[in-house]
Amino acid sequence: MPQIIPIKELKDTANVSELCHTLNEPIFITKNGYGDMVLMSMDYYETTRKKWEMYADLEISEEQIMQGKTRDARKALQSVRAKYGL
């Protein structure tokens, strides 16, 4: 379940930092009862960013497959072996 805290609780930075690292998920910050910000640990951010990059790469790959921009794996491997003398 997502953690939601009011913005006034950000004054206790040590507690908020500990909460970020303990939960290992985003914390949603509200201001006047409405969503305002999302706070997360650096580790969680890096993990999430890597997933976003992977999903973006998969999207590009899917588009290339649909456009027919693919090569036979065996032929591609033969070409690499020949080029580098492997």
SULNOR-V718394 format. One record per pair of residues at least 6 apart in sequence whose C-alpha atoms are under 8 Angstrom apart, sorted by the first residue. I is the first residue (numbers start at 1). J is the second residue. D is the distance in whole Angstrom. If there is no record, write none. Layout:
BEGIN
i = {I:I}
j = {J:J}
d = {D:D}
END
This chain:
BEGIN
i = {2:2:2:2:3:3:3:4:4:4:4:5:5:5:5:6:6:6:6:6:7:7:7:9:10:17:20:20:20:20:20:21:21:24:24:24:25:25:25:26:26:26:26:26:27:27:27:28:28:28:28:28:29:29:29:29:29:30:30:64:80}
j = {25:26:27:28:26:27:28:27:28:29:30:27:28:29:30:29:30:31:32:33:29:30:31:16:16:41:26:27:39:40:41:40:41:40:41:44:40:41:44:38:39:40:41:44:38:39:40:35:36:37:38:39:35:36:37:38:39:36:37:70:86}
d = {8:7:7:7:7:5:6:6:5:6:7:7:6:5:6:6:5:6:8:8:6:6:6:8:6:8:7:7:7:6:5:8:6:7:7:6:6:8:7:6:6:5:8:8:6:5:6:7:8:6:5:6:6:6:5:6:7:5:7:7:8}
END
